[in-house]
């Protein structure tokens, strides 16, 4: 089981580096934001795998906080791209 989780962890980390490339070299702002969203999902996956391996559940709380901040950032960027103010 541990070997399988290590393989999953390496896959998640390699996919995260691909997303970082998309964030840095994205052709437009929406493409970069999609990369940030996918990166956030992969970070939550890494947190889940590490939480299973170590048996510590507080790491899942870190992943949940990360995904909430990612969602708020996505909403903020969507408002900005539509030309509205944040308080509308």
N, C-alpha and C positions, 0 to 999 in steps of 0.2 A: 504494500500500500504506500509506503514511504517513497519508494522508487517512482511509482506512478505520479505521486504528488510533486516530486522534484521535476519530472518531465513536464507536467502541466505548468509549473512555475517558470521553467525556462521558456516554454512556448509563450506564456503571457508576457514575459519580459521582452522577448524578441518582437512580439506584436506591438508592444509599447514603443520600442525604438522606431518601428515603421510609422507609428502615429506621430511621434516627435518629428520625424522627417516631414510629414504632411503639415504639421503645425508651423514648422520653420519655413518650408518652401511652398506653402499653399498658394495657388494662383490668385485667390481672392479671400476676403475676410470670411464669408460664409463657409468656404472650404476649410479654413483654419479652425473655425468654431466647431465644425463637425469633427475634426481631428481632436479637438480638446474634449468633446463629449465622449468620443470613443476611448480616448486615453483615460478619462475618468472611470468609465466602465471597466477597463482593464485593471486599473488600480484597485477597484473594489474586488475584482477577481483575485488579484494578488493578495489582498488583505484576507480574503476568505480562505485561500490556500494556506497562508501562514498561520491563520487562526486554527485551522484543522490540524496542522502539523505540530503546533506548540501547545494546543489545548487551552489557549487564553482567548476568552471571548471579547475582551475589550478592544482587540484589534478590529473586530467587525464594527465597533462604534466609530473608529477612525474612518473606515470605508463609508459608513453611512453619512458621516459629516462631510466627507469629500464629495459624495454624489449630490448632497443637498446644495453645497456651494457651487458645484458645476451646473446644477439646474438653475440656480439664481443667476449665474453668469450668462447662461444661454438666454434667459428671459431678458436680461439687461441688454445684451447685444441685439436681440430681435427688436426691442423697442428703439434702440439707437439706429438700426438700419432702416426702420420705417419712418424715421424722422420725427418721432414723438419724444416728448420729454419723459423723464422717468416717473414723474408724479401724475401723469395723465392716466 
